[in-house]
Amino acid sequence: MKRPFLFPLLLLTCNMVLAQAPVAQSPPLGWNSYNAYGATVTEAEVKENAAYMAEYLRPRGWQFVVVDFCWSYAHPPTSTQSNPKQFRLEDGAHVPWLNMDAYGRLLPDERKFPSSARGAGFKPLADYVHGLGLKFGIHVMRGIPKQAVWAKSPILGTNGITADQIADTTSTCPWLNHMYGVDMKKPGAQAYYNSLLDLYAQWGVDYIKVDDLGVEKAAPNGNTFTYYKNEVEAIRSAITNTRRPFVFSVSPFQPFSNSEHLRQHANLFRISNDFWDEWPQLKKQFDYCAEWATVGAPGHWPDADMLQLGKIAKRGPVAKPRFSRFTEAEQRTHMTLWCMARSPLMMGGNLPDNSVFVNNLLTNEEALAANQTATNSRQASRNGDLVMWTSEAADGRSHHVALFNLGDQPAPMTVDFAQLGAGKKANVRDIWQKAYRGLFKKDYTVQIPPHDVVFLRVTGI
């Protein structure tokens, strides 16, 4: 019997499965251009980092290569300006003019990204990254370009609606003046976001980091926070409409009170302001990670921000070109907390400048297992500057235990096996040192150097 509708039905079913394919089932591992290059990363530099990742990190699960902000901005040659402004001419036009298509959608600057010429956008670069067995991501700002509003650019998919009709000109980013918010109550507003995500899907983008989705402002009675939840929902709707499995990352920091909405609509969400290589900031991250520890689960992960390891500033936005100011002990502490908190691991340093020490941090299989496959990750105890995090390993018998000394003097810490749930005796292995410490009864005590960590795998017998 002939079944003329069988093939179309199978094709539709396959497309539905693809569209519904889950993303971020474990915290994403990747590289982001922001720390090292600020607003000025070039195509050649992205390719260098992608090639390095493919050769040295991909075997350990690293896969995302993300171009951060201002990729449409035409920086003058040799300029390293971060958060570069646009200015208005007498007729209201914006300069420098961002590269933009006829429908108010930003395109890569062709001098920074030569392969984007003739309207190709990021597709050639995405194809290159995909050819290495990796995934490609971009940073975008919330809203619609101010220059599109001035030009009254038509909104794709509408009957004559223009950018000025959907813009909320009272809603602007406090640190980058390129965009207006989108008034989601206006006809054509969702169509604009749909057109953006359709374009990114055509390019082959796998990951979008959307910035300015919340802003904290000082007020006489305490800081206030504005969360652009309508635009978060619009972006999620547009992603669903594309039928492409994007990872959706929300930036900047979000208060814990928004956690449930973020879980429902985003895959990753920042839990702090920008994090840099300063010890007081790293100590503060312990508070944020502990607060958000119960939120992470397959499909949605609290994001403690990028890894401040290696050559974190070549033309970066903060301080002079440098390697991380963290000591090796502090870098171990940093990487261990991110692994135990199950944060996304987005390397901020320029990968080709990695040292052997940094590569060892990024490729330690046991440390990455705590990040990728552990469950019940939490801060188990804190006594002043002595902090213990624990989680349950995927084998069902072992526990990851991180013993942090945030103080300035060496201090002993003890793991109680019964409290851990490991029984009366346990084998103890040091994850960073890759060394078996022995079989112990009841507990294990170790001296922790200042600002350092001992990272253990404890297996009860």
C-alpha positions as CSV (number, residue, x, y, z in Angstrom):
1,M,0.0,0.0,0.0
2,K,1.3,3.4,-0.9
3,R,1.6,6.0,1.9
4,P,2.0,9.3,0.1
5,F,2.0,11.4,3.3
6,L,4.6,9.3,5.2
7,F,7.7,11.1,4.1
8,P,6.4,14.6,4.9
9,L,5.2,13.3,8.2
10,L,8.6,11.9,9.0
11,L,10.3,15.1,8.0
12,L,7.9,17.2,10.1
13,T,8.6,14.8,13.1
14,C,12.3,15.1,12.6
15,N,12.1,18.9,12.5
16,M,10.0,18.9,15.7
17,V,12.6,16.8,17.5
18,L,15.3,19.1,16.3
19,A,13.4,22.2,17.4
20,Q,12.7,20.6,20.8
21,A,16.3,19.3,21.3
22,P,17.3,20.4,24.9
23,V,20.2,22.7,25.3
24,A,22.5,23.4,28.3
25,Q,21.8,20.0,29.9
26,S,25.1,20.6,31.7
27,P,26.9,24.0,32.2
28,P,28.3,25.2,28.8
29,L,32.1,25.3,28.4
30,G,33.6,27.9,26.1
31,W,35.5,31.0,25.4
32,N,34.2,34.6,25.2
33,S,36.1,37.5,23.6
34,Y,35.2,40.2,26.1
35,N,37.9,40.0,28.8
36,A,40.8,39.8,26.4
37,Y,39.6,42.1,23.6
38,G,36.7,44.2,24.9
39,A,34.8,45.7,22.0
40,T,37.5,45.3,19.4
41,V,37.9,41.5,18.7
42,T,38.6,40.6,15.1
43,E,37.7,37.6,13.0
44,A,41.4,36.5,12.9
45,E,41.5,36.6,16.7
46,V,38.3,34.6,17.0
47,K,39.6,32.0,14.6
48,E,42.9,31.7,16.6
49,N,41.0,31.0,19.8
50,A,38.6,28.6,18.1
51,A,41.5,26.7,16.6
52,Y,43.2,26.5,20.0
53,M,40.0,25.2,21.6
54,A,39.5,22.6,19.0
55,E,43.1,21.2,19.4
56,Y,43.6,21.4,23.2
57,L,40.2,21.8,24.9
58,R,37.5,20.2,22.8
59,P,38.5,16.7,23.9
60,R,37.5,17.7,27.4
61,G,34.1,19.0,26.4
62,W,34.8,22.7,25.6
63,Q,32.8,23.8,22.6
64,F,31.4,27.4,22.5
65,V,33.2,30.3,20.8
66,V,31.5,33.5,21.6
67,V,32.0,36.9,20.0
68,D,31.2,39.6,22.6
69,F,29.9,43.1,22.1
70,C,30.1,45.9,19.5
71,W,30.9,43.6,16.6
72,S,28.9,46.0,14.4
73,Y,30.8,49.1,15.5
74,A,33.5,50.5,13.1
75,H,36.4,51.2,15.5
76,P,39.1,53.4,14.0
77,P,42.3,51.5,13.3
78,T,44.2,50.7,16.5
79,S,41.4,52.0,18.7
80,T,40.8,50.0,21.9
81,Q,37.8,52.0,23.1
82,S,35.4,50.0,25.2
83,N,31.7,51.0,25.4
84,P,32.2,53.2,22.3
85,K,29.6,55.8,21.9
86,Q,27.5,57.0,19.0
87,F,27.0,60.7,18.4
88,R,24.3,62.7,16.8
89,L,24.7,65.0,13.8
90,E,22.6,68.2,13.3
91,D,20.0,66.2,11.3
92,G,19.8,63.6,14.1
93,A,21.8,60.9,12.2
94,H,24.0,58.7,14.3
95,V,27.8,58.4,13.8
96,P,29.6,56.2,13.5
97,W,26.9,54.4,11.6
98,L,26.7,50.8,12.8
99,N,26.6,48.2,10.0
100,M,22.9,47.4,9.6
101,D,20.6,45.8,7.1
102,A,17.4,47.4,5.6
103,Y,15.3,46.0,8.5
104,G,17.1,47.5,11.4
105,R,19.2,44.4,12.2
106,L,22.9,44.9,13.0
107,L,25.5,43.2,10.9
108,P,29.2,42.6,11.6
109,D,31.6,45.4,10.8
110,E,33.4,44.3,7.6
111,R,36.8,45.6,8.6
112,K,36.8,43.5,11.8
113,F,35.1,40.6,10.2
114,P,36.0,40.5,6.5
115,S,34.1,37.3,5.7
116,S,30.9,39.1,6.6
117,A,31.1,41.3,3.4
118,R,28.3,41.4,0.9
119,G,25.6,40.7,3.5
120,A,27.0,37.3,4.5
121,G,26.9,38.3,8.2
122,F,28.4,35.8,10.7
123,K,27.6,32.7,8.6
124,P,31.1,32.3,7.2
125,L,32.7,32.6,10.6
126,A,30.1,30.3,12.2
127,D,30.8,27.7,9.4
128,Y,34.5,27.9,10.2
129,V,33.8,27.3,13.9
130,H,31.4,24.5,13.1
131,G,34.0,22.9,10.9
132,L,36.2,22.6,13.9
133,G,33.5,20.6,15.7
134,L,32.6,23.6,17.9
135,K,29.6,25.9,18.4
136,F,29.3,29.6,17.7
137,G,27.9,32.3,19.8
138,I,27.4,36.1,19.8
139,H,26.6,38.9,22.2
140,V,23.7,41.3,21.4
141,M,22.2,44.2,23.2
142,R,18.6,44.3,24.2
143,G,16.4,46.4,22.0
144,I,16.5,48.1,18.6
145,P,19.3,50.4,17.2
146,K,18.7,54.1,17.7
147,Q,19.9,54.6,14.2
148,A,17.1,52.3,12.9
149,V,14.6,54.4,14.8
150,W,16.0,57.6,13.2
151,A,15.9,55.9,9.8
152,K,12.4,54.6,10.3
153,S,13.6,51.2,9.2
154,P,10.8,48.8,8.2
155,I,10.2,45.8,10.5
156,L,10.5,42.5,8.6
157,G,7.3,40.5,8.6
158,T,4.9,43.4,9.2
159,N,2.8,45.5,6.9
160,G,4.4,48.9,7.0
161,I,5.4,49.1,10.7
162,T,8.7,50.9,11.2
163,A,11.3,51.0,14.0
164,D,10.2,54.3,15.4
165,Q,6.8,52.8,16.0
166,I,8.0,50.0,18.3
167,A,10.9,51.7,20.2
168,D,10.6,52.7,23.8
169,T,12.8,55.8,23.7
170,T,12.7,56.1,27.5
171,S,14.4,52.8,27.9
172,T,18.1,52.9,27.3
173,C,21.3,51.2,28.4
174,P,23.3,53.2,31.0
175,W,26.7,52.2,29.6
176,L,26.3,51.8,25.8
177,N,24.2,54.3,24.0
178,H,23.4,52.4,20.8
179,M,20.0,51.0,21.5
180,Y,16.4,51.8,22.6
181,G,14.3,49.2,24.3
182,V,11.4,47.6,22.5
183,D,7.9,48.3,23.7
184,M,6.4,44.9,23.7
185,K,2.8,46.3,23.8
186,K,3.3,47.8,20.3
187,P,2.2,45.9,17.1
188,G,5.4,44.7,15.3
189,A,7.5,44.4,18.5
190,Q,7.5,40.7,18.6
191,A,8.0,40.6,14.8
192,Y,11.2,42.5,15.3
193,Y,12.6,40.1,17.8
194,N,11.5,37.2,15.6
195,S,13.3,38.7,12.6
196,L,16.5,39.0,14.7
197,L,16.5,35.4,15.8
198,D,15.6,34.3,12.3
199,L,18.7,36.1,11.1
200,Y,20.9,34.6,13.7
201,A,19.5,31.1,12.9
202,Q,20.4,31.7,9.2
203,W,23.9,32.6,10.3
204,G,24.2,29.3,12.3
205,V,24.4,30.9,15.7
206,D,24.1,28.4,18.6
207,Y,24.4,30.7,21.6
208,I,23.2,34.2,22.2
209,K,24.2,36.3,25.2
210,V,21.7,39.2,25.5
211,D,22.9,42.2,27.5
212,D,21.1,45.0,29.3
213,L,18.2,42.8,30.4
214,G,18.3,44.4,33.8
215,V,19.7,47.5,35.4
216,E,20.4,48.4,39.0
217,K,20.2,52.1,40.0
218,A,21.0,53.9,43.2
219,A,18.1,55.4,45.1
220,P,17.8,57.3,48.4
221,N,16.1,54.3,50.1
222,G,18.3,51.6,48.5
223,N,19.1,50.4,45.1
224,T,16.3,49.7,42.7
225,F,16.4,47.0,39.9
226,T,14.6,47.1,36.6
227,Y,14.1,43.7,35.0
228,Y,13.0,43.7,31.4
229,K,11.0,40.6,31.7
230,N,8.8,41.4,28.7
231,E,11.8,41.5,26.4
232,V,13.2,38.3,28.0
233,E,9.9,36.6,27.2
234,A,10.0,38.1,23.7
235,I,13.5,36.7,23.0
236,R,12.4,33.3,24.3
237,S,9.4,33.3,22.1
238,A,11.5,34.3,19.1
239,I,14.0,31.5,19.8
240,T,11.1,29.0,19.9
241,N,9.8,30.4,16.6
242,T,13.1,29.7,14.9
243,R,13.0,26.0,15.8
244,R,16.8,26.2,16.3
245,P,18.2,25.1,19.7
246,F,19.9,28.3,20.9
247,V,21.5,28.7,24.3
248,F,20.0,31.9,25.8
249,S,22.3,33.7,28.2
250,V,21.0,36.7,30.2
251,S,23.3,39.5,31.2
252,P,24.1,41.5,33.4
253,F,23.5,40.5,37.0
254,Q,20.1,39.5,38.2
255,P,18.8,39.4,41.8
256,F,17.7,36.1,43.3
257,S,14.1,37.4,43.3
258,N,14.0,36.9,39.5
259,S,15.3,33.3,39.7
260,E,12.0,31.6,38.9
261,H,11.2,33.7,35.8
262,L,14.8,33.2,34.6
263,R,14.6,29.4,35.0
264,Q,11.4,29.5,32.9
265,H,12.8,31.6,30.0
266,A,16.6,31.5,30.0
267,N,19.3,28.9,30.0
268,L,22.0,30.9,31.7
269,F,21.7,34.0,33.9
270,R,24.4,36.1,35.5
271,I,24.4,36.3,39.3
272,S,26.9,39.2,39.8
273,N,28.1,42.3,38.2
274,D,31.2,41.9,36.0
275,F,33.8,39.8,37.8
276,W,37.5,40.6,37.5
277,D,40.8,39.4,38.8
278,E,40.7,41.0,42.3
279,W,40.7,38.9,45.5
280,P,37.9,40.8,47.2
281,Q,35.6,40.2,44.2
282,L,36.4,36.5,44.3
283,K,35.6,36.3,48.0
284,K,32.2,38.0,47.2
285,Q,31.4,35.4,44.6
286,F,31.2,32.8,47.3
287,D,28.2,34.6,48.7
288,Y,26.5,34.7,45.3
289,C,27.2,31.1,44.4
290,A,25.9,29.9,47.8
291,E,22.7,31.9,47.4
292,W,22.0,30.5,43.9
293,A,23.2,26.9,44.5
294,T,19.7,25.4,44.5
295,V,18.6,27.0,41.2
296,G,20.9,25.2,38.8
297,A,19.5,22.2,36.9
298,P,19.7,20.8,33.4
299,G,18.6,23.6,31.0
300,H,19.2,26.5,33.3
301,W,22.4,27.5,35.2
302,P,23.4,30.4,37.4
303,D,26.4,32.1,35.8
304,A,29.2,33.4,38.0
305,D,30.8,35.2,35.0
306,M,33.9,34.5,33.0
307,L,37.0,32.7,34.1
308,Q,39.8,35.2,35.0
309,L,42.6,32.9,34.0
310,G,45.6,33.3,31.7
311,K,46.1,36.4,29.4
312,I,42.8,38.1,30.4
313,A,43.6,41.5,28.8
314,K,45.2,42.1,25.4
315,R,42.9,45.0,24.5
316,G,40.5,44.4,27.3
317,P,38.1,46.9,28.9
318,V,39.6,46.9,32.4
319,A,43.2,47.9,33.4
320,K,46.3,47.3,31.3
321,P,47.2,44.3,29.1
322,R,48.1,41.5,31.6
323,F,47.9,38.0,32.7
324,S,45.5,37.3,35.6
325,R,46.5,39.1,38.8
326,F,45.3,36.1,40.8
327,T,48.1,34.0,42.2
328,E,48.1,30.3,41.3
329,A,46.5,29.5,44.6
330,E,43.7,32.0,43.9
331,Q,43.2,30.7,40.3
332,R,42.8,27.2,41.8
333,T,40.2,28.6,44.2
334,H,38.5,30.5,41.4
335,M,38.2,27.4,39.1
336,T,37.2,25.1,41.9
337,L,34.3,27.4,43.1
338,W,33.0,27.6,39.5
339,C,33.2,23.9,39.1
340,M,31.5,23.1,42.4
341,A,28.8,25.8,41.9
342,R,28.2,24.3,38.4
343,S,28.5,27.7,36.8
344,P,29.1,27.9,33.0
345,L,32.8,27.9,32.4
346,M,33.5,30.6,29.9
347,M,37.2,31.2,29.5
348,G,38.0,35.0,29.5
349,G,41.8,34.8,28.8
350,N,43.2,34.6,25.3
351,L,43.6,30.9,24.7
352,P,46.8,30.8,22.6
353,D,48.6,32.6,25.5
354,N,47.6,29.8,28.0
355,S,50.3,28.5,30.3
356,V,50.7,24.8,31.2
357,F,49.2,25.7,34.6
358,V,46.1,27.3,33.1
359,N,45.6,24.4,30.6
360,N,45.9,21.9,33.5
361,L,43.1,23.8,35.3
362,L,40.9,23.8,32.2
363,T,41.4,20.1,31.3
364,N,41.4,18.3,34.6
365,E,38.8,15.6,34.0
366,E,37.9,15.1,37.6
367,A,37.4,18.8,38.2
368,L,35.2,19.1,35.1
369,A,33.2,16.1,36.2
370,A,32.2,18.1,39.3
371,N,31.0,20.8,37.0
372,Q,29.3,18.7,34.4
373,T,27.8,15.7,36.1
374,A,27.6,16.2,39.8
375,T,24.3,16.6,41.7
376,N,23.3,18.4,45.0
377,S,26.1,20.9,44.7
378,R,26.0,23.2,47.7
379,Q,28.0,25.2,50.3
380,A,28.0,22.6,53.1
381,S,29.5,24.8,55.8
382,R,31.2,28.2,56.4
383,N,33.1,29.2,59.5
384,G,34.5,32.6,58.8
385,D,37.0,32.3,56.0
386,L,36.9,28.5,56.0
387,V,34.3,27.2,53.4
388,M,33.3,23.7,52.4
389,W,31.4,22.9,49.3
390,T,30.2,19.3,48.5
391,S,28.4,17.5,45.7
392,E,27.6,13.9,44.8
393,A,29.5,12.3,42.0
394,A,27.8,10.6,39.1
395,D,28.9,7.1,40.2
396,G,26.6,7.3,43.1
397,R,29.3,6.3,45.6
398,S,31.7,9.3,45.6
399,H,31.5,12.9,46.8
400,H,33.4,16.0,45.6
401,V,34.6,18.1,48.5
402,A,36.2,21.5,48.1
403,L,37.9,22.9,51.2
404,F,38.6,26.6,50.8
405,N,40.7,28.9,53.0
406,L,39.8,32.5,52.1
407,G,41.9,33.8,55.0
408,D,45.5,35.1,55.0
409,Q,47.0,32.3,57.2
410,P,47.2,28.5,56.8
411,A,44.4,26.6,58.5
412,P,43.4,23.0,59.0
413,M,40.0,21.7,57.7
414,T,38.4,18.3,58.4
415,V,36.0,16.3,56.3
416,D,33.7,14.1,58.4
417,F,32.7,11.1,56.4
418,A,29.5,10.4,58.3
419,Q,28.2,13.9,57.8
420,L,29.2,13.7,54.1
421,G,27.2,10.4,53.7
422,A,30.3,8.4,52.9
423,G,30.2,5.9,55.7
424,K,32.8,5.1,58.3
425,K,35.8,4.7,56.0
426,A,36.6,6.3,52.7
427,N,39.3,6.6,50.0
428,V,40.5,10.1,49.5
429,R,42.0,11.5,46.3
430,D,43.3,15.0,45.6
431,I,41.8,16.2,42.4
432,W,44.2,19.0,41.5
433,Q,47.3,17.1,42.6
434,K,46.0,13.9,40.9
435,A,47.2,12.0,44.0
436,Y,45.6,9.2,46.0
437,R,45.9,10.2,49.7
438,G,44.9,6.9,51.2
439,L,42.1,5.1,53.1
440,F,40.9,6.9,56.2
441,K,38.6,6.1,59.1
442,K,35.9,8.6,60.2
443,D,37.4,11.8,58.8
444,Y,40.2,13.4,56.8
445,T,42.1,16.5,58.0
446,V,44.4,18.6,55.8
447,Q,46.2,22.0,56.1
448,I,44.9,24.6,53.6
449,P,47.3,27.4,52.5
450,P,45.9,30.9,52.5
451,H,43.7,31.8,49.5
452,D,43.9,28.2,48.4
453,V,41.8,25.1,48.2
454,V,42.1,21.4,48.5
455,F,39.8,19.7,46.1
456,L,39.0,16.1,47.0
457,R,37.1,13.1,45.7
458,V,35.9,11.0,48.7
459,T,34.7,7.5,48.1
460,G,33.1,5.5,50.9
461,I,33.8,1.8,51.2
